[in-house]
Amino acid sequence: MDHLQLHERELLNVVDKLRSLGVGKLVDLPQVILCGCPPDEKIAVLETISGVRFTRKGNIYSQYTTEVVICREKELRMRISIQPGDSRSEKERNGLRTFKPVTFSNPDELHKQIEMTEYCMENSQGW
């Protein structure tokens, strides 16, 4: 997050510290919600805040709700999971619940992992 200004980094550190202490269970901590703007603009904001390069291929970020949780840790770790929405049929939700969350640390894997997850969501099945 070296590209962020000092006061922005300090604010994110404070929010991370509060979250790690469990304060988020008692009160709502600040969140950023991106909606209504073109997908490329959403991706640019996510990249700026997280420091991670997101894929720009396809429309997964506008087709599905994407949640990015940023926690300061010593090592980079990414996790992808699927939380089926209520608009899915019970059969589709059951199929998607079989998707096992994927955890990885190489940012170069992000695009491949997102494509695999998108395939599972389109076919309402786990991987």
Contact map, one row per residue, 1 for C-alpha under 8 A:
1111000010000000000000000000000000000000000000011110000000000000000000000000000000000000000000000000000000000000000000000000000
1111100000000000000000000000000000000000000000000000000000000000000000000000000000000000000000000000000000000000000000000000000
1111100000000000000000000000000000000000000000010010000000000000000000000000000000000000000000000000000000000000000000000000000
1111110110000000000000000000000000000000000000011000000000000000000000000000000000000000000000000000000000000000000000000000000
0111111110000000000000000000000000000000000000000000000000000000000000000000000000000000000000000000000000000000000000000000000
0001111111000000000000000000000000000000000000000000000000000000000000000000000000000000000000000000000000000000000000000000000
0000111111100000000000000000000000000000000000000000000000000000000000000000000000000000000000000000000000000000000000000000000
0001111111110000000000000000000000000000000000000000000000000000000000000000000000000000000000000000000000000000000000000000000
1001111111111000000000000000000000000000000000000000000000000000000000000000000000000000000000000000000000000000000000000000000
0000011111111100000000000000000000000000000000000000000000000000000000000000000000000000000000000000000000000000000000000000000
0000001111111110000000000000000000000000000000000000000000000000000000000000000000000000000000000000000000000000000000000000000
0000000111111111000000000000000000000000000000000000000000000000000000000000000000000000000000000000000000000000000000000000000
0000000011111111100000000000000000000000000000000000000000000000000000010000000000000000000000000000000000000000000000000000000
0000000001111111110000000000000000000000000000000000000000000000000000000000000000000000000000000000000000000000000000000000000
0000000000111111111000000000110000000000000000000000000000000000000000000000000000000000000000000000000000000000000000000000000
0000000000011111111100000000000000000000000000000000000000000000000000110000000000000000000000000000000000000000000000000000000
0000000000001111111110000000000000000000000000000000000000000000000000000000000000000000000000000000000000000000000000000000000
0000000000000111111111110000000000000000000000000000000000000000000000000000000000000000000000000000000000000000000000000000000
0000000000000011111111110000100000000000000000000000000000000000000000000000000000000000000000000000000000000000000000000000000
0000000000000001111111100000000000000000000000000000000000000000000000000000000000000000000000000000000000000000000000000000000
0000000000000000111111100000000000000000000000000000000000000000000000000000000000000000000000000000000000000000000000000000000
0000000000000000011111111100000000000000000000000000000000000000000000000000000000000000000000000000000000000000000000000000000
0000000000000000011111111110100000000000000000000000000000000000000000000000000000000000000000000000000000000000000000000000000
0000000000000000011001111111100000000000000000000000000000000000000000000000000000000000000000000000000000000000000000000000000
0000000000000000000001111111000000000000000000000000000000000000000000000000000000000000000000000000000000000000000000000000000
0000000000000000000001111111000000000000000000000000000000000000000000000000000000000000000000000000000000000000000000000000000
0000000000000000000000111111100000000000000000000000000000000000000000000000000000000000000000000000000000000000000000000000000
0000000000000000000000011111110000000000000000000000000000000000000000000000000000000000000000000000000000000000000000000000000
0000000000000010001000110011111000000000000000000000000000000000000000000000000000000000000000000000000000000000000000000000000
0000000000000010000000000001111100000000000000000000000000000000000000000000000000000000000000000000000000000000000000000000000
0000000000000000000000000000111110000000000000000000000000000000000000000000000000000000000000000000000000000000000000000000000
0000000000000000000000000000011111000000000000000000000000000000000000000000000000000000000000000000000000000000000000000000000
0000000000000000000000000000001111100000000000000000000000000000000000000000000000000000000000000000000000000000000000000000000
0000000000000000000000000000000111111000010000000000000000000000000000000000000000000000000000000000000000000000000000000000000
0000000000000000000000000000000011111000010000000000000000000000000000000000000000000000000000000000000000000000000000000000000
0000000000000000000000000000000001111100000000000000000000000000000000000000000000000000000000000000000000000000000000000000000
0000000000000000000000000000000001111110110000000000000000000000000000000000000000000000000000000000000000000000000000000000000
0000000000000000000000000000000000011111110000000000000000000000000000000000000000000000000000000000000000000000000000000000000
0000000000000000000000000000000000001111111000000000000000101100000000000000000000000000000000000000000000000000000000000000000
0000000000000000000000000000000000000111111100000000000100000000000000000000000000000000000000000000000000000000000000000000000
0000000000000000000000000000000000001111111110000000000000000000000000000000000000000000000000000000000000000000000000000000000
0000000000000000000000000000000001101111111111000000000000000000000000000000000000000000000000000000000000000000000000000000000
0000000000000000000000000000000000000011111111100000010100001000000000000000000000000000000000000000000000000000000000000000000
0000000000000000000000000000000000000001111111110000000000000000000000000000000000000000000000000000000000000000000000000000000
0000000000000000000000000000000000000000111111111000000000000000000000000000000000000000000000000000000000000000000000000000000
0000000000000000000000000000000000000000011111111111010000000000000100000000000000000000000000000000000000000000000000000000000
0000000000000000000000000000000000000000001111111111110000000000000000000000000000000000000000000000000000000000000000000000000
1011000000000000000000000000000000000000000111111111000000000000000000000000000000000000000000000000000000000000000000000000000
1001000000000000000000000000000000000000000011111110000000000000000000000000000000000000000000000000000000000000000000000000000
1000000000000000000000000000000000000000000001111111000000000000000001000000000000000000000000000000000000000000000000000000000
1010000000000000000000000000000000000000000001111111100000000000000000000000000000000000000000000000000000000000000000000000000
0000000000000000000000000000000000000000000001110111110000000000000000000000000000000000000000000000000000100000000000000000000
0000000000000000000000000000000000000000000000100011111000000000000000000000000000000000000000000000000000100000000000000000000
0000000000000000000000000000000000000000001001100001111100000000000000000000000000000000000000000000000000000110000000000000000
0000000000000000000000000000000000000000000000000000111110000000000000000000000000000000000000000000000000000110000000000000000
0000000000000000000000000000000000000001001000000000011111100000000000000000000000000000000000000000000000000000000000000000000
0000000000000000000000000000000000000000000000000000001111100000000000000000000000000000000000000000000000000000000000000000000
0000000000000000000000000000000000000000000000000000000111110000000000000000000000000000000000000000000000000000000000000000000
0000000000000000000000000000000000000010000000000000000111111110000000000000000000000000000000000000000000000000000000000000000
0000000000000000000000000000000000000000000000000000000001111111000000000000000000000000000000000000000000000000000001000000000
0000000000000000000000000000000000000010001000000000000000111111110000000000000000000000000000000000000000000000000000000000000
0000000000000000000000000000000000000010000000000000000000111111100000000000000000000000000000000000000000000000000000000000000
0000000000000000000000000000000000000000000000000000000000111111100000000000000000000000000000000000000000000000000000000000000
0000000000000000000000000000000000000000000000000000000000011111110000000000000000000000000000000000000000000000000000000000000
0000000000000000000000000000000000000000000000000000000000001111111000000000000000000000000000000000000000000000000000000000000
0000000000000000000000000000000000000000000000000000000000001001111100000000000000000000000000000000000000000000000000000000000
0000000000000000000000000000000000000000000000000000000000000000111110000000000000000000000000000000000000000000000000000000000
0000000000000000000000000000000000000000000001000000000000000000011111000000000000000000000000000000000000000000000000000000000
0000000000000000000000000000000000000000000000000000000000000000001111100000000000000000000000000000000000000000000000000000000
0000000000000000000000000000000000000000000000000100000000000000000111110000000000000000000000000000000000000000000000000000000
0000000000000001000000000000000000000000000000000000000000000000000011111000000000000000000000000000000000000000000000000000000
0000000000001001000000000000000000000000000000000000000000000000000001111100000000000000000000000000000000000000000000000000000
0000000000000000000000000000000000000000000000000000000000000000000000111111000000000000000000000000000000000000000000000000000
0000000000000000000000000000000000000000000000000000000000000000000000011111000000000000000000000000000000000000000000000000000
0000000000000000000000000000000000000000000000000000000000000000000000001111100000000000000000000000000010000000000000000000000
0000000000000000000000000000000000000000000000000000000000000000000000001111110000000000000000000000000011000000000000000000000
0000000000000000000000000000000000000000000000000000000000000000000000000011111000000000000000000000001111000000000000000000000
0000000000000000000000000000000000000000000000000000000000000000000000000001111100000000000000000000001110100000000000000000000
0000000000000000000000000000000000000000000000000000000000000000000000000000111110000000000000000000111100000000000000000000000
0000000000000000000000000000000000000000000000000000000000000000000000000000011111000000000000000000111000000000110010000000000
0000000000000000000000000000000000000000000000000000000000000000000000000000001111100000000000000011110000000000000010000000000
0000000000000000000000000000000000000000000000000000000000000000000000000000000111110000000000011010100000000000000010001000000
0000000000000000000000000000000000000000000000000000000000000000000000000000000011111000000000011000000000000000000000000000000
0000000000000000000000000000000000000000000000000000000000000000000000000000000001111101000010011000000000000000000000000000000
0000000000000000000000000000000000000000000000000000000000000000000000000000000000111111000010000000000000000000000000000000000
0000000000000000000000000000000000000000000000000000000000000000000000000000000000011111100000000000000000000000000000000000000
0000000000000000000000000000000000000000000000000000000000000000000000000000000000001111100000000000000000000000000000000000000
0000000000000000000000000000000000000000000000000000000000000000000000000000000000011111111110000000000000000000000000000000000
0000000000000000000000000000000000000000000000000000000000000000000000000000000000000111111110000000000000000000000000000000000
0000000000000000000000000000000000000000000000000000000000000000000000000000000000000001111111000000000000000000000000000000000
0000000000000000000000000000000000000000000000000000000000000000000000000000000000000001111111100000000000000000000000000000000
0000000000000000000000000000000000000000000000000000000000000000000000000000000000000001111111110000000000000000000000000001100
0000000000000000000000000000000000000000000000000000000000000000000000000000000000011001111111111000000000000000000000000001000
0000000000000000000000000000000000000000000000000000000000000000000000000000000000000000011111111100000000000000000000000000000
0000000000000000000000000000000000000000000000000000000000000000000000000000000000000000001111111110000000000000000000000001110
0000000000000000000000000000000000000000000000000000000000000000000000000000000001110000000111111110000000000000000000011001110
0000000000000000000000000000000000000000000000000000000000000000000000000000000001110000000011111111000000000000000000000000110
0000000000000000000000000000000000000000000000000000000000000000000000000000000000000000000001111111000000000000000000000000111
0000000000000000000000000000000000000000000000000000000000000000000000000000000011000000000000111111100000000000000000010000111
0000000000000000000000000000000000000000000000000000000000000000000000000000000010000000000000001111110000000000000000000000011
0000000000000000000000000000000000000000000000000000000000000000000000000000001111000000000000000011111000000000000000000000000
0000000000000000000000000000000000000000000000000000000000000000000000000000001110000000000000000001111100000000100000000000000
0000000000000000000000000000000000000000000000000000000000000000000000000000111100000000000000000000111110000000000000000000000
0000000000000000000000000000000000000000000000000000000000000000000000000000111000000000000000000000011111001000000000000000000
0000000000000000000000000000000000000000000000000000000000000000000000000011110000000000000000000000001111100000000000000000000
0000000000000000000000000000000000000000000000000000000000000000000000000001100000000000000000000000000111111100000000000000000
0000000000000000000000000000000000000000000000000001100000000000000000000000010000000000000000000000000011111100000000000000000
0000000000000000000000000000000000000000000000000000000000000000000000000000000000000000000000000000000001111110000000000000000
0000000000000000000000000000000000000000000000000000000000000000000000000000000000000000000000000000000101111111100000000000000
0000000000000000000000000000000000000000000000000000011000000000000000000000000000000000000000000000000001111111110000000000000
0000000000000000000000000000000000000000000000000000011000000000000000000000000000000000000000000000000000011111111000000000000
0000000000000000000000000000000000000000000000000000000000000000000000000000000000000000000000000000000000001111111100000000000
0000000000000000000000000000000000000000000000000000000000000000000000000000000100000000000000000000010000001111111110000000000
0000000000000000000000000000000000000000000000000000000000000000000000000000000100000000000000000000000000000111111111000000000
0000000000000000000000000000000000000000000000000000000000000000000000000000000000000000000000000000000000000011111111100000000
0000000000000000000000000000000000000000000000000000000000000000000000000000000000000000000000000000000000000001111111110000000
0000000000000000000000000000000000000000000000000000000000000000000000000000000111000000000000000000000000000000111111111000001
0000000000000000000000000000000000000000000000000000000000010000000000000000000000000000000000000000000000000000011111111100000
0000000000000000000000000000000000000000000000000000000000000000000000000000000000000000000000000000000000000000001111111110000
0000000000000000000000000000000000000000000000000000000000000000000000000000000000000000000000010010000000000000000111111111111
0000000000000000000000000000000000000000000000000000000000000000000000000000000001000000000000010000000000000000000011111111100
0000000000000000000000000000000000000000000000000000000000000000000000000000000000000000000000000000000000000000000001111111000
0000000000000000000000000000000000000000000000000000000000000000000000000000000000000000000000000000000000000000000000111111100
0000000000000000000000000000000000000000000000000000000000000000000000000000000000000000000110110000000000000000000000011111110
0000000000000000000000000000000000000000000000000000000000000000000000000000000000000000000100111110000000000000000000011011111
0000000000000000000000000000000000000000000000000000000000000000000000000000000000000000000000111111000000000000000000010001111
0000000000000000000000000000000000000000000000000000000000000000000000000000000000000000000000000111000000000000000010010000111
